[in-house]
């Protein structure tokens, strides 16, 4: 039996290590999301065989001790599932599977007996990411983003910084508590922290820096003493000061990036106010945000945020993200899940790591990053807290539970194959190899952006659907008012239709248009507009 428990923990630990590495073997348009399905299938199989093991042992009743966190998670996941079932709009299907993964990893974490195995797996995984990042920095490996030297196996440095922040907090707390004397093992532990710290520095993540500070403050703040203040008062004051300091850094260090986040939060607040109670639906943020951004700039044409407007698929604040998709009801339930470990658990290390994760979530998008989402489920599940109720589970219940698990496994496999096929077809569409209606409709699987709507306009133009082409180009231009390409395509469309009145208006608009960065394309377009105006005048 002990071997079975150990094998279960080894499987979960292996999933933790494999999660960030899956993107290396996944390709296609949905490369960052595809690791979700094999990891979910592995966790479901582990849970499936766990139930079969209980059925095989012959025990009639198994006692399950429910904690306050268990109840909060059950309420939140049930609400998410019901909200997804009842929503009428077509939104991103991948989001519901992320929450399924959260639920399954949480259940598995609740049955773990040896937490140290999972902590070691997390530290090993973070150390591997650090080694990859350092190799990228020295040029031995290629970065996965054209604009950044260091990304690890993630698609940009942001998730890497968050992952390393969590790994650093776990490593520092575990190694500090177990330190007795210097030995070879101790040197290796210190070296792993050094490697993670160096990679964390090169990742240059401000949210990650705040996460590390919050985690260490949560762990050691109560033990500090300053001018007679000790414990909570000191921890709260220092935490507030740290947050204020980092907020100042957000503006002083990268003001454009900070203003971009403020724009996203401003537009996201409009989305919340539009549907405050139940939200827009699970997965709706990435499908609807750009249209709300277009509305914002339509109503505020001289906004100070024009220069930081860009394509957006993440909210950079998980509380806003959840409020947009599930409304105030979902946000309250999520806050119950997040607060339960701090109120009912005495696990100092886990509370510190959760604090780091939650602070990082205030400035980033860990729910959309599969390894970070798994970490949240893992830490929440390991913070068991006090038992509030005991539930007796019999063999009949377990036998019934096996059926939906098998169904979910089949659905995961089917959806994974669907997205693999869709990814291949979308590559052909984006590469302009196909233009039939069925495959063009696959563009709807991608989050709306200025580029995808320009592409839709091009497709409609080739099919001589001029009205739909004009509408697509206009939406693209409103999404990011500083992009000159959509307006240039509109000008070409008016010329094709021999509509010189609208072509002249668009030429004047292009000449007066603010652009984020002047480049060769924008200079050539402005020159062409001047030539056109000279010809017709």
Secondary structure, 3 states (H helix, E strand, C coil): CHHHHHHHHHHHHHHHHHHCCHHHCCCCCCHHHHHHHHHHHHHHHHHHHHHHHHHHHCCCEEEEEEEHHHHHHHHHHHHHHHHHHHCCCCCCCHHHHHHHHHHHHHHHHHCCCCHHHHHHHHHHHHHHHHHHHHHHHCCCCCCCCCCCCCCCCCCCHHHHHHHHHHHHHHHHHHHHHHCCCCCHHHHHHHHHHHHHHHHHHHHCCHHHHHHHHHHHHHHHHHHCEECCEECHHHHHHHHHHHHHHHHHHHHHHCHHHHHHHHHHHHHHHHHHHHCCCCCCCCCCHHHHHHHHHHHHHHHCCCCCCHHHCCCCCCCCCHHHHHHHHHHHHHHHHHHHHHHHHHHHCCCHHHHHHHHHHHHHHCCCCHHHCHHHHHHHHHHHHHCCCCEEEEEEEEHHHHHHHHHHHHHHHHHHHHHHHHHHHHHHHHHHHHCCCCCCHHHHHHHHHCCCCHHHHHHHHHHHHHCCCHHHHHHHHHHHHHHCCCCCHHHHHHHHHHHHCCCHHHHHHHHHHHHHCCCCCCCHHHHHHHHHHHHHHHHHC
